[in-house]
Amino acid sequence: MIPHIPLQVQPLDLRYNERKVLQILRRMGHASKAEIARIANLTNAAVGSIVSSLEEQNLILSGKKRHEGQRGQPATMIHLNPTGAYGLGVRLERNGFQTVLIDFDGNILSRFTNEMELPPPEQTLEIVCSDINAALATMPAESLSRLTGVGLATPYHLGSWLKELGLPEKSFKQWDSFDFAAQLEDTTKIPVHSENDGTAAAIAELFYGAGREVDDFLYLFFGPAIGGGLALKGDIVRGSTGNAADVATMAVPPSKLPSATRPDKKWDILINRASLNSLRRHLLSRRPGIEVGTRLQLELAVQTYGKESDEWADDCIDALIPTIISAKSLLDFPTLVLEANIGGGLVTMLRDRLAKALDENMPEAWSPPKLVTGTFGCDASAVGAASLPIFYNFSPRKPLQ
């Protein structure tokens, strides 16, 4: 029996300039009224009125005072009220799924992780609804009215790339005809906003990580597959099908590792050389019988079998170099954000090797992008998903979907 969540969510009716001020505070962390007026191109009087309105709605708070310049009274710094709004995020992946609850400032308040091969859709729906119920139970009753909705992050075409990922076709093909977002909304009666998992993770980074410092970046997430997202001019780029920055399908030369699958065409695709699935495959081929099925097991294996992990990392970097150089030539982004579904130093290892390889291989007169480690690690897509309803309610831009 699928549990029912008796909760009604009402979208907030905010004016454009109110949304603009909230966007500025999300980007800066905190700001004075004078700073907000300058950035938003509004008068001080207008900002004062907006700040008062947002304070009355419990969306912002006044904090410490700060001297601006050498004269005058210290300015009061304004920041988002973490309890002003909440978002639920659900991340579906072929090797598991996760539900998180975040506050208005992107802090994770509760997390429910199911690390398993993705069950059939109906069973997954039941577990996710149970996790949502558990997350809601952690909230004070008076805060439930502040829930903005549910975001869903999932790879497009869950029934694709099964051969590359070593997954059974029969069970996953059920997902091709199952509208999980619609079923989740129908069951919970909470608005559901869906997004590609790579883009969702990039949204989390845009809102609460590197996006607070830079407007333009390419985002790469090393999960069972490899996902990507793109931010330009401070906004997420979705593309005509919502699948922009789908780096997993970018053409690369075939791997030279004996453990690699052989492509049936002249070119291979990046998912086969730069993903945790390809790392697992290589470790198992070199160390038969080791346990690498879970995230923690894979982390431990990377730390234990350094030589074998280095072999995979070198091959991974060789595949990433043409991908990144091509992307930078087309998009001219200054920053590349790297994140992974496991810890254990994997991102640091890849970042250091990639920095060296880019320095050696960038075209003449081109500078390599600055490499940055992502903010949320394995939680990135779920936090990005939870950010979707917050975006829908509070951003001055149009909704993502």
Contacts in CASP RR format, 6 or more apart in sequence:
PFRMAT RR
TARGET T0000
AUTHOR 0000-0000-0000
METHOD contacts of the structure
MODEL  1
MIPHIPLQVQPLDLRYNERKVLQILRRMGHASKAEIARIANLTNAAVGSI
VSSLEEQNLILSGKKRHEGQRGQPATMIHLNPTGAYGLGVRLERNGFQTV
LIDFDGNILSRFTNEMELPPPEQTLEIVCSDINAALATMPAESLSRLTGV
GLATPYHLGSWLKELGLPEKSFKQWDSFDFAAQLEDTTKIPVHSENDGTA
AAIAELFYGAGREVDDFLYLFFGPAIGGGLALKGDIVRGSTGNAADVATM
AVPPSKLPSATRPDKKWDILINRASLNSLRRHLLSRRPGIEVGTRLQLEL
AVQTYGKESDEWADDCIDALIPTIISAKSLLDFPTLVLEANIGGGLVTML
RDRLAKALDENMPEAWSPPKLVTGTFGCDASAVGAASLPIFYNFSPRKPL
Q
1 126 0 8 1.000
2 125 0 8 1.000
2 126 0 8 1.000
2 129 0 8 1.000
2 187 0 8 1.000
3 126 0 8 1.000
3 129 0 8 1.000
3 130 0 8 1.000
3 133 0 8 1.000
4 129 0 8 1.000
4 187 0 8 1.000
4 188 0 8 1.000
4 189 0 8 1.000
5 129 0 8 1.000
5 132 0 8 1.000
5 133 0 8 1.000
5 136 0 8 1.000
5 187 0 8 1.000
5 188 0 8 1.000
5 189 0 8 1.000
5 190 0 8 1.000
6 189 0 8 1.000
7 136 0 8 1.000
7 144 0 8 1.000
7 147 0 8 1.000
7 188 0 8 1.000
7 189 0 8 1.000
7 190 0 8 1.000
8 189 0 8 1.000
9 147 0 8 1.000
9 148 0 8 1.000
9 149 0 8 1.000
9 190 0 8 1.000
9 191 0 8 1.000
10 145 0 8 1.000
11 148 0 8 1.000
11 191 0 8 1.000
11 392 0 8 1.000
11 393 0 8 1.000
12 57 0 8 1.000
12 148 0 8 1.000
12 393 0 8 1.000
12 394 0 8 1.000
14 22 0 8 1.000
14 393 0 8 1.000
14 394 0 8 1.000
15 50 0 8 1.000
16 396 0 8 1.000
17 40 0 8 1.000
17 42 0 8 1.000
17 46 0 8 1.000
17 50 0 8 1.000
18 50 0 8 1.000
18 53 0 8 1.000
18 54 0 8 1.000
19 394 0 8 1.000
19 395 0 8 1.000
19 396 0 8 1.000
20 40 0 8 1.000
20 396 0 8 1.000
21 36 0 8 1.000
21 40 0 8 1.000
21 47 0 8 1.000
21 50 0 8 1.000
21 51 0 8 1.000
21 54 0 8 1.000
21 60 0 8 1.000
22 54 0 8 1.000
22 59 0 8 1.000
22 60 0 8 1.000
22 80 0 8 1.000
22 394 0 8 1.000
23 394 0 8 1.000
23 395 0 8 1.000
23 396 0 8 1.000
24 31 0 8 1.000
24 36 0 8 1.000
24 39 0 8 1.000
24 40 0 8 1.000
25 31 0 8 1.000
25 36 0 8 1.000
25 60 0 8 1.000
25 78 0 8 1.000
25 79 0 8 1.000
25 80 0 8 1.000
26 80 0 8 1.000
26 207 0 8 1.000
26 208 0 8 1.000
26 212 0 8 1.000
27 211 0 8 1.000
27 212 0 8 1.000
28 35 0 8 1.000
28 212 0 8 1.000
29 79 0 8 1.000
29 80 0 8 1.000
29 212 0 8 1.000
30 63 0 8 1.000
30 77 0 8 1.000
30 78 0 8 1.000
30 79 0 8 1.000
31 39 0 8 1.000
31 77 0 8 1.000
31 78 0 8 1.000
31 79 0 8 1.000
32 66 0 8 1.000
32 68 0 8 1.000
32 75 0 8 1.000
32 76 0 8 1.000
32 77 0 8 1.000
32 78 0 8 1.000
33 44 0 8 1.000
33 47 0 8 1.000
33 48 0 8 1.000
33 51 0 8 1.000
33 75 0 8 1.000
33 76 0 8 1.000
33 78 0 8 1.000
34 44 0 8 1.000
34 68 0 8 1.000
34 75 0 8 1.000
36 42 0 8 1.000
36 47 0 8 1.000
36 51 0 8 1.000
36 78 0 8 1.000
37 43 0 8 1.000
37 44 0 8 1.000
37 46 0 8 1.000
37 47 0 8 1.000
40 47 0 8 1.000
42 50 0 8 1.000
51 60 0 8 1.000
51 78 0 8 1.000
54 60 0 8 1.000
55 61 0 8 1.000
55 62 0 8 1.000
58 81 0 8 1.000
58 83 0 8 1.000
58 84 0 8 1.000
59 80 0 8 1.000
59 81 0 8 1.000
59 84 0 8 1.000
59 85 0 8 1.000
59 104 0 8 1.000
59 394 0 8 1.000
60 78 0 8 1.000
60 79 0 8 1.000
60 80 0 8 1.000
60 81 0 8 1.000
61 78 0 8 1.000
61 79 0 8 1.000
61 80 0 8 1.000
61 81 0 8 1.000
62 76 0 8 1.000
62 77 0 8 1.000
62 78 0 8 1.000
63 76 0 8 1.000
63 77 0 8 1.000
63 78 0 8 1.000
63 79 0 8 1.000
64 76 0 8 1.000
64 77 0 8 1.000
65 74 0 8 1.000
65 75 0 8 1.000
65 76 0 8 1.000
65 77 0 8 1.000
66 74 0 8 1.000
66 75 0 8 1.000
66 77 0 8 1.000
67 74 0 8 1.000
67 75 0 8 1.000
68 74 0 8 1.000
68 75 0 8 1.000
80 104 0 8 1.000
80 105 0 8 1.000
81 104 0 8 1.000
82 103 0 8 1.000
82 104 0 8 1.000
82 105 0 8 1.000
82 106 0 8 1.000
82 107 0 8 1.000
83 103 0 8 1.000
83 104 0 8 1.000
83 143 0 8 1.000
83 146 0 8 1.000
84 103 0 8 1.000
84 104 0 8 1.000
84 146 0 8 1.000
85 103 0 8 1.000
85 104 0 8 1.000
85 146 0 8 1.000
85 147 0 8 1.000
85 148 0 8 1.000
85 390 0 8 1.000
85 393 0 8 1.000
85 394 0 8 1.000
86 101 0 8 1.000
86 102 0 8 1.000
86 103 0 8 1.000
86 104 0 8 1.000
86 109 0 8 1.000
86 139 0 8 1.000
86 143 0 8 1.000
86 146 0 8 1.000
86 147 0 8 1.000
86 148 0 8 1.000
87 101 0 8 1.000
87 102 0 8 1.000
87 103 0 8 1.000
87 147 0 8 1.000
87 148 0 8 1.000
87 149 0 8 1.000
87 150 0 8 1.000
87 151 0 8 1.000
87 386 0 8 1.000
87 387 0 8 1.000
87 389 0 8 1.000
87 390 0 8 1.000
88 99 0 8 1.000
88 100 0 8 1.000
88 101 0 8 1.000
88 132 0 8 1.000
88 135 0 8 1.000
88 147 0 8 1.000
88 149 0 8 1.000
88 150 0 8 1.000
88 151 0 8 1.000
88 190 0 8 1.000
88 386 0 8 1.000
88 389 0 8 1.000
89 99 0 8 1.000
89 100 0 8 1.000
89 101 0 8 1.000
89 102 0 8 1.000
89 150 0 8 1.000
89 151 0 8 1.000
89 152 0 8 1.000
89 153 0 8 1.000
89 382 0 8 1.000
89 383 0 8 1.000
89 384 0 8 1.000
89 385 0 8 1.000
89 386 0 8 1.000
89 388 0 8 1.000
90 97 0 8 1.000
90 98 0 8 1.000
90 99 0 8 1.000
90 128 0 8 1.000
90 131 0 8 1.000
90 132 0 8 1.000
90 150 0 8 1.000
90 151 0 8 1.000
90 152 0 8 1.000
90 153 0 8 1.000
90 184 0 8 1.000
90 382 0 8 1.000
90 385 0 8 1.000
91 97 0 8 1.000
91 98 0 8 1.000
91 99 0 8 1.000
91 100 0 8 1.000
91 153 0 8 1.000
91 154 0 8 1.000
91 197 0 8 1.000
91 200 0 8 1.000
91 381 0 8 1.000
91 382 0 8 1.000
91 385 0 8 1.000
92 118 0 8 1.000
92 124 0 8 1.000
92 152 0 8 1.000
92 153 0 8 1.000
92 154 0 8 1.000
92 155 0 8 1.000
92 158 0 8 1.000
92 180 0 8 1.000
92 197 0 8 1.000
93 118 0 8 1.000
93 154 0 8 1.000
93 155 0 8 1.000
93 197 0 8 1.000
93 223 0 8 1.000
93 224 0 8 1.000
93 381 0 8 1.000
94 117 0 8 1.000
94 118 0 8 1.000
94 155 0 8 1.000
94 158 0 8 1.000
94 165 0 8 1.000
94 167 0 8 1.000
94 172 0 8 1.000
94 224 0 8 1.000
94 225 0 8 1.000
95 115 0 8 1.000
95 116 0 8 1.000
95 117 0 8 1.000
95 118 0 8 1.000
95 224 0 8 1.000
96 113 0 8 1.000
96 114 0 8 1.000
96 115 0 8 1.000
96 116 0 8 1.000
96 117 0 8 1.000
96 118 0 8 1.000
97 114 0 8 1.000
97 118 0 8 1.000
97 124 0 8 1.000
97 127 0 8 1.000
97 128 0 8 1.000
98 111 0 8 1.000
98 112 0 8 1.000
98 113 0 8 1.000
98 114 0 8 1.000
98 379 0 8 1.000
98 381 0 8 1.000
98 382 0 8 1.000
99 111 0 8 1.000
99 112 0 8 1.000
99 128 0 8 1.000
99 131 0 8 1.000
99 132 0 8 1.000
99 135 0 8 1.000
99 382 0 8 1.000
100 108 0 8 1.000
100 109 0 8 1.000
100 110 0 8 1.000
100 111 0 8 1.000
100 112 0 8 1.000
100 135 0 8 1.000
100 379 0 8 1.000
100 382 0 8 1.000
100 383 0 8 1.000
100 385 0 8 1.000
100 386 0 8 1.000
101 108 0 8 1.000
101 109 0 8 1.000
101 110 0 8 1.000
101 111 0 8 1.000
101 135 0 8 1.000
101 136 0 8 1.000
101 138 0 8 1.000
101 139 0 8 1.000
101 386 0 8 1.000
102 108 0 8 1.000
102 109 0 8 1.000
102 383 0 8 1.000
102 386 0 8 1.000
102 387 0 8 1.000
102 390 0 8 1.000
103 109 0 8 1.000
104 390 0 8 1.000
105 208 0 8 1.000
106 207 0 8 1.000
106 208 0 8 1.000
106 383 0 8 1.000
106 386 0 8 1.000
106 387 0 8 1.000
108 379 0 8 1.000
108 383 0 8 1.000
109 135 0 8 1.000
109 138 0 8 1.000
109 139 0 8 1.000
110 134 0 8 1.000
110 135 0 8 1.000
110 138 0 8 1.000
111 379 0 8 1.000
111 382 0 8 1.000
112 131 0 8 1.000
112 134 0 8 1.000
112 135 0 8 1.000
114 127 0 8 1.000
114 131 0 8 1.000
115 294 0 8 1.000
115 295 0 8 1.000
117 167 0 8 1.000
117 171 0 8 1.000
118 124 0 8 1.000
118 158 0 8 1.000
118 172 0 8 1.000
118 175 0 8 1.000
119 127 0 8 1.000
120 171 0 8 1.000
120 174 0 8 1.000
121 174 0 8 1.000
121 175 0 8 1.000
121 178 0 8 1.000
121 180 0 8 1.000
121 183 0 8 1.000
124 180 0 8 1.000
125 180 0 8 1.000
125 183 0 8 1.000
125 184 0 8 1.000
125 187 0 8 1.000
128 184 0 8 1.000
129 184 0 8 1.000
129 187 0 8 1.000
129 188 0 8 1.000
132 150 0 8 1.000
132 188 0 8 1.000
132 190 0 8 1.000
136 144 0 8 1.000
136 147 0 8 1.000
139 147 0 8 1.000
147 190 0 8 1.000
148 389 0 8 1.000
148 390 0 8 1.000
148 392 0 8 1.000
148 393 0 8 1.000
148 394 0 8 1.000
149 190 0 8 1.000
149 191 0 8 1.000
149 192 0 8 1.000
149 193 0 8 1.000
149 389 0 8 1.000
150 184 0 8 1.000
150 185 0 8 1.000
150 188 0 8 1.000
150 190 0 8 1.000
150 191 0 8 1.000
150 192 0 8 1.000
150 193 0 8 1.000
150 385 0 8 1.000
150 389 0 8 1.000
151 192 0 8 1.000
151 193 0 8 1.000
151 194 0 8 1.000
151 195 0 8 1.000
151 200 0 8 1.000
151 384 0 8 1.000
151 385 0 8 1.000
151 386 0 8 1.000
151 388 0 8 1.000
151 389 0 8 1.000
152 180 0 8 1.000
152 181 0 8 1.000
152 184 0 8 1.000
152 192 0 8 1.000
152 193 0 8 1.000
152 194 0 8 1.000
152 195 0 8 1.000
152 385 0 8 1.000
152 388 0 8 1.000
153 194 0 8 1.000
153 195 0 8 1.000
153 196 0 8 1.000
153 197 0 8 1.000
153 198 0 8 1.000
153 200 0 8 1.000
153 201 0 8 1.000
153 381 0 8 1.000
153 382 0 8 1.000
153 384 0 8 1.000
153 385 0 8 1.000
154 180 0 8 1.000
154 194 0 8 1.000
154 196 0 8 1.000
154 197 0 8 1.000
155 196 0 8 1.000
155 197 0 8 1.000
155 225 0 8 1.000
156 196 0 8 1.000
156 241 0 8 1.000
156 242 0 8 1.000
156 243 0 8 1.000
156 246 0 8 1.000
157 176 0 8 1.000
158 172 0 8 1.000
158 175 0 8 1.000
158 176 0 8 1.000
159 169 0 8 1.000
159 172 0 8 1.000
159 173 0 8 1.000
159 175 0 8 1.000
159 176 0 8 1.000
161 225 0 8 1.000
161 248 0 8 1.000
161 271 0 8 1.000
162 168 0 8 1.000
162 169 0 8 1.000
162 172 0 8 1.000
163 261 0 8 1.000
164 225 0 8 1.000
164 261 0 8 1.000
164 269 0 8 1.000
164 271 0 8 1.000
164 272 0 8 1.000
164 277 0 8 1.000
165 224 0 8 1.000
165 225 0 8 1.000
165 271 0 8 1.000
165 277 0 8 1.000
166 277 0 8 1.000
181 192 0 8 1.000
181 194 0 8 1.000
182 192 0 8 1.000
184 192 0 8 1.000
185 191 0 8 1.000
185 192 0 8 1.000
191 389 0 8 1.000
191 392 0 8 1.000
193 388 0 8 1.000
193 389 0 8 1.000
193 391 0 8 1.000
193 392 0 8 1.000
193 399 0 8 1.000
193 400 0 8 1.000
193 401 0 8 1.000
194 388 0 8 1.000
194 401 0 8 1.000
195 203 0 8 1.000
195 384 0 8 1.000
195 385 0 8 1.000
195 388 0 8 1.000
195 400 0 8 1.000
195 401 0 8 1.000
196 238 0 8 1.000
196 242 0 8 1.000
196 243 0 8 1.000
196 246 0 8 1.000
197 221 0 8 1.000
197 227 0 8 1.000
197 381 0 8 1.000
198 219 0 8 1.000
198 221 0 8 1.000
198 227 0 8 1.000
198 228 0 8 1.000
198 229 0 8 1.000
198 245 0 8 1.000
198 381 0 8 1.000
199 228 0 8 1.000
199 229 0 8 1.000
199 236 0 8 1.000
199 238 0 8 1.000
199 242 0 8 1.000
199 244 0 8 1.000
199 245 0 8 1.000
199 400 0 8 1.000
200 380 0 8 1.000
200 381 0 8 1.000
200 384 0 8 1.000
200 385 0 8 1.000
200 387 0 8 1.000
200 388 0 8 1.000
201 219 0 8 1.000
201 221 0 8 1.000
201 227 0 8 1.000
201 228 0 8 1.000
201 229 0 8 1.000
201 339 0 8 1.000
201 376 0 8 1.000
201 380 0 8 1.000
201 381 0 8 1.000
201 383 0 8 1.000
201 384 0 8 1.000
202 217 0 8 1.000
202 219 0 8 1.000
202 228 0 8 1.000
202 229 0 8 1.000
202 230 0 8 1.000
202 231 0 8 1.000
202 236 0 8 1.000
202 245 0 8 1.000
202 337 0 8 1.000
203 236 0 8 1.000
203 384 0 8 1.000
203 387 0 8 1.000
203 388 0 8 1.000
203 391 0 8 1.000
203 400 0 8 1.000
204 375 0 8 1.000
204 376 0 8 1.000
204 380 0 8 1.000
204 381 0 8 1.000
204 383 0 8 1.000
204 384 0 8 1.000
204 387 0 8 1.000
205 211 0 8 1.000
205 217 0 8 1.000
205 219 0 8 1.000
205 231 0 8 1.000
205 337 0 8 1.000
205 339 0 8 1.000
205 374 0 8 1.000
205 375 0 8 1.000
205 376 0 8 1.000
205 380 0 8 1.000
206 231 0 8 1.000
206 234 0 8 1.000
206 235 0 8 1.000
206 236 0 8 1.000
207 384 0 8 1.000
207 387 0 8 1.000
207 391 0 8 1.000
208 375 0 8 1.000
208 376 0 8 1.000
208 383 0 8 1.000
208 387 0 8 1.000
209 374 0 8 1.000
209 375 0 8 1.000
210 217 0 8 1.000
210 335 0 8 1.000
210 337 0 8 1.000
210 372 0 8 1.000
210 374 0 8 1.000
210 375 0 8 1.000
211 217 0 8 1.000
211 231 0 8 1.000
211 234 0 8 1.000
214 334 0 8 1.000
214 335 0 8 1.000
215 231 0 8 1.000
215 232 0 8 1.000
215 233 0 8 1.000
215 234 0 8 1.000
216 231 0 8 1.000
216 232 0 8 1.000
216 233 0 8 1.000
216 234 0 8 1.000
216 331 0 8 1.000
216 332 0 8 1.000
216 333 0 8 1.000
216 334 0 8 1.000
216 335 0 8 1.000
217 230 0 8 1.000
217 231 0 8 1.000
217 333 0 8 1.000
217 334 0 8 1.000
217 335 0 8 1.000
217 336 0 8 1.000
217 337 0 8 1.000
217 369 0 8 1.000
217 372 0 8 1.000
218 228 0 8 1.000
218 229 0 8 1.000
218 230 0 8 1.000
218 245 0 8 1.000
218 324 0 8 1.000
218 327 0 8 1.000
218 328 0 8 1.000
218 331 0 8 1.000
218 333 0 8 1.000
218 335 0 8 1.000
218 336 0 8 1.000
218 337 0 8 1.000
218 369 0 8 1.000
219 228 0 8 1.000
219 229 0 8 1.000
219 230 0 8 1.000
219 231 0 8 1.000
219 245 0 8 1.000
219 336 0 8 1.000
219 337 0 8 1.000
219 339 0 8 1.000
220 226 0 8 1.000
220 227 0 8 1.000
220 228 0 8 1.000
220 229 0 8 1.000
220 247 0 8 1.000
220 320 0 8 1.000
220 336 0 8 1.000
220 337 0 8 1.000
220 338 0 8 1.000
220 339 0 8 1.000
221 227 0 8 1.000
221 228 0 8 1.000
221 339 0 8 1.000
221 340 0 8 1.000
221 341 0 8 1.000
221 380 0 8 1.000
221 381 0 8 1.000
222 274 0 8 1.000
222 275 0 8 1.000
222 276 0 8 1.000
222 338 0 8 1.000
222 339 0 8 1.000
222 340 0 8 1.000
222 341 0 8 1.000
222 346 0 8 1.000
222 347 0 8 1.000
222 350 0 8 1.000
223 275 0 8 1.000
223 276 0 8 1.000
223 277 0 8 1.000
223 340 0 8 1.000
223 341 0 8 1.000
224 275 0 8 1.000
224 276 0 8 1.000
224 277 0 8 1.000
224 341 0 8 1.000
225 248 0 8 1.000
225 271 0 8 1.000
225 275 0 8 1.000
225 277 0 8 1.000
226 247 0 8 1.000
226 248 0 8 1.000
226 270 0 8 1.000
226 271 0 8 1.000
226 274 0 8 1.000
226 275 0 8 1.000
227 245 0 8 1.000
227 246 0 8 1.000
227 247 0 8 1.000
227 248 0 8 1.000
228 245 0 8 1.000
228 246 0 8 1.000
228 247 0 8 1.000
228 248 0 8 1.000
229 236 0 8 1.000
229 237 0 8 1.000
229 244 0 8 1.000
229 245 0 8 1.000
230 236 0 8 1.000
230 237 0 8 1.000
230 244 0 8 1.000
230 245 0 8 1.000
230 331 0 8 1.000
230 333 0 8 1.000
231 237 0 8 1.000
232 331 0 8 1.000
232 333 0 8 1.000
235 397 0 8 1.000
236 400 0 8 1.000
237 244 0 8 1.000
237 245 0 8 1.000
238 244 0 8 1.000
238 400 0 8 1.000
247 270 0 8 1.000
247 323 0 8 1.000
247 327 0 8 1.000
248 269 0 8 1.000
248 270 0 8 1.000
248 271 0 8 1.000
248 275 0 8 1.000
249 269 0 8 1.000
249 270 0 8 1.000
249 271 0 8 1.000
250 269 0 8 1.000
250 270 0 8 1.000
250 323 0 8 1.000
250 326 0 8 1.000
251 267 0 8 1.000
251 268 0 8 1.000
251 269 0 8 1.000
252 267 0 8 1.000
252 268 0 8 1.000
252 269 0 8 1.000
252 270 0 8 1.000
252 273 0 8 1.000
252 319 0 8 1.000
252 322 0 8 1.000
252 323 0 8 1.000
253 267 0 8 1.000
253 268 0 8 1.000
253 318 0 8 1.000
253 319 0 8 1.000
253 322 0 8 1.000
254 260 0 8 1.000
254 262 0 8 1.000
254 263 0 8 1.000
254 267 0 8 1.000
254 268 0 8 1.000
255 268 0 8 1.000
255 272 0 8 1.000
255 273 0 8 1.000
255 278 0 8 1.000
255 315 0 8 1.000
255 319 0 8 1.000
256 315 0 8 1.000
257 282 0 8 1.000
257 311 0 8 1.000
257 312 0 8 1.000
257 315 0 8 1.000
258 285 0 8 1.000
259 281 0 8 1.000
259 282 0 8 1.000
259 284 0 8 1.000
259 285 0 8 1.000
259 286 0 8 1.000
260 268 0 8 1.000
260 272 0 8 1.000
260 273 0 8 1.000
260 278 0 8 1.000
260 281 0 8 1.000
260 282 0 8 1.000
260 315 0 8 1.000
261 272 0 8 1.000
261 281 0 8 1.000
263 269 0 8 1.000
263 272 0 8 1.000
270 319 0 8 1.000
270 320 0 8 1.000
270 323 0 8 1.000
271 277 0 8 1.000
271 278 0 8 1.000
272 278 0 8 1.000
273 315 0 8 1.000
273 316 0 8 1.000
273 318 0 8 1.000
273 319 0 8 1.000
274 316 0 8 1.000
274 319 0 8 1.000
274 320 0 8 1.000
274 323 0 8 1.000
276 298 0 8 1.000
276 340 0 8 1.000
276 341 0 8 1.000
276 342 0 8 1.000
278 312 0 8 1.000
278 316 0 8 1.000
279 298 0 8 1.000
279 302 0 8 1.000
279 309 0 8 1.000
279 312 0 8 1.000
279 316 0 8 1.000
280 292 0 8 1.000
280 293 0 8 1.000
280 298 0 8 1.000
282 308 0 8 1.000
282 311 0 8 1.000
282 312 0 8 1.000
282 315 0 8 1.000
283 290 0 8 1.000
283 292 0 8 1.000
283 298 0 8 1.000
283 301 0 8 1.000
283 302 0 8 1.000
283 305 0 8 1.000
283 308 0 8 1.000
283 309 0 8 1.000
283 312 0 8 1.000
284 290 0 8 1.000
284 292 0 8 1.000
286 305 0 8 1.000
286 308 0 8 1.000
286 311 0 8 1.000
287 301 0 8 1.000
287 305 0 8 1.000
287 308 0 8 1.000
290 301 0 8 1.000
290 305 0 8 1.000
291 297 0 8 1.000
291 301 0 8 1.000
292 298 0 8 1.000
292 301 0 8 1.000
295 341 0 8 1.000
295 342 0 8 1.000
295 378 0 8 1.000
296 342 0 8 1.000
298 342 0 8 1.000
299 342 0 8 1.000
299 343 0 8 1.000
299 344 0 8 1.000
299 346 0 8 1.000
301 309 0 8 1.000
302 309 0 8 1.000
302 342 0 8 1.000
302 344 0 8 1.000
302 345 0 8 1.000
302 346 0 8 1.000
303 344 0 8 1.000
303 345 0 8 1.000
309 349 0 8 1.000
313 349 0 8 1.000
313 350 0 8 1.000
313 353 0 8 1.000
314 353 0 8 1.000
316 350 0 8 1.000
317 350 0 8 1.000
317 353 0 8 1.000
317 354 0 8 1.000
317 357 0 8 1.000
318 357 0 8 1.000
320 354 0 8 1.000
320 357 0 8 1.000
321 354 0 8 1.000
321 357 0 8 1.000
321 358 0 8 1.000
321 361 0 8 1.000
324 336 0 8 1.000
324 354 0 8 1.000
324 358 0 8 1.000
324 369 0 8 1.000
325 358 0 8 1.000
325 361 0 8 1.000
325 362 0 8 1.000
325 363 0 8 1.000
327 333 0 8 1.000
328 366 0 8 1.000
328 368 0 8 1.000
328 369 0 8 1.000
329 363 0 8 1.000
329 366 0 8 1.000
333 369 0 8 1.000
334 369 0 8 1.000
334 370 0 8 1.000
335 369 0 8 1.000
335 370 0 8 1.000
335 371 0 8 1.000
335 372 0 8 1.000
336 369 0 8 1.000
336 370 0 8 1.000
336 371 0 8 1.000
336 372 0 8 1.000
337 372 0 8 1.000
337 373 0 8 1.000
337 374 0 8 1.000
338 347 0 8 1.000
338 350 0 8 1.000
338 351 0 8 1.000
338 354 0 8 1.000
338 371 0 8 1.000
338 372 0 8 1.000
338 373 0 8 1.000
338 374 0 8 1.000
339 347 0 8 1.000
339 373 0 8 1.000
339 374 0 8 1.000
339 375 0 8 1.000
339 376 0 8 1.000
339 377 0 8 1.000
339 380 0 8 1.000
340 346 0 8 1.000
340 347 0 8 1.000
340 350 0 8 1.000
340 377 0 8 1.000
340 378 0 8 1.000
341 377 0 8 1.000
341 378 0 8 1.000
342 378 0 8 1.000
343 377 0 8 1.000
343 378 0 8 1.000
347 373 0 8 1.000
347 374 0 8 1.000
348 373 0 8 1.000
351 371 0 8 1.000
351 373 0 8 1.000
354 371 0 8 1.000
355 368 0 8 1.000
355 371 0 8 1.000
358 368 0 8 1.000
358 369 0 8 1.000
358 371 0 8 1.000
359 368 0 8 1.000
362 368 0 8 1.000
374 380 0 8 1.000
376 383 0 8 1.000
388 400 0 8 1.000
391 399 0 8 1.000
391 400 0 8 1.000
392 399 0 8 1.000
392 400 0 8 1.000
END
